[in-house]
Amino acid sequence: MGVEPSPFMAGSRQTCSILRISSETPIHCIYELERIGLIKEVDADLLRKLVRFRNIVVYEYGSIDVRHVMNIIDSQGYKKAYVIIKDLHEKLEESKLLDP
């Protein structure tokens, strides 16, 4: 069973591209977004953990139990990533960095 690329992974790289931030990896992009103040430290930490967790799931390191994955997503607060990305998108819109 294949796993589709994360919209967050693509979105973070696109955000860095829009801001002309050279970023080889999503984790580096998150560090840069935190460094320039677009993402709070606590949110950046959560997003980096989410990227690392996603890599484990996507590359199927070991045996994956979907119920266990869902429990981790719930218990680690990874659902908050949507809110963080939504807020980042709004900041970019307000600064006129996104096309309408």
N, C-alpha and C positions, 0 to 999 in steps of 0.2 A: 504494500500500500504506500503510495507516494504522498508527500505532504506539500501543499502549495506554498510558495514563498510568502512570508508574512507581509501583509500590507504595511505594517509598521516598519519593517526593514527597508522596504522600498521607499516609504515616506520619509524616513529619517535621512536617507542618502539624498533624496530629492530636495529636502529642506536645506541640507548643507550645500548642495549644488546651487540652489537659488541664492543663498547667502555668499556664494563664492568661497566656501570653505572646502579646502582640499581634504578629503577624508577617504581613507582606504577601506575602512570597516565601519559598520554601524556603531560599534562601541566607541571608536575614535570620534565619530560624528557627535555622539551624545556628550563626550567629554568637551568637545568644542562648543556645543550649544550651551552647556553649563558654564563654561569659561566666559562666554560673552553675555551671560545673564538671561538667556531666553528660557532656561530650565533651571529650577531650584535644585540644590544639591540632593535633597531627599528624593525628588522625582527622578533625577539623573541616575541615582543609585538603583532605584526600582527598575528603570528602563534597562540598565546594564544587566541586572539580574535576569530580566525577562529575555533579553537577547541570548544570554548564556543558556538559559533554560530551553529556549526555542531551538538552539543548536543541538542540544542533547536529544530533543524529541525528533527533529528533522533528520538527523543523521543516525537515528535509531541506535544510540549507544546502549547496548544491553537490550533486555526484553522490556517492551513498553506496555503498561497496563493503562488503558484509556481512563478508567475510573481513578486510578492513582494520579494521573496527569491532571484531571479535573480537580481533584482534591488539592493538589499543589497550587493550581491556578487560583482557587478560592482562598486557600489559607495564606498565600504569599501576597495577596492584594494585587495580583497582576491585572485584574480587570480595571484597575485605576489607570492603566496605561492609556486607555481610550480617552479619558478625561484630560490627561497630560497632553496628548497629541492634539486634541481638539483645542485646548488653550493655546498651544504653540501655533496652530493654524490661524487662530483668531489674531494673535499678535502679529503674524506675518501679513494678514489682510489689513490690519490697522496701519501698519507701516508701509502699505502699498507695495510690498514685495511680491505679492501674488497677483497673477493676472485675474481679472474679474470673470 
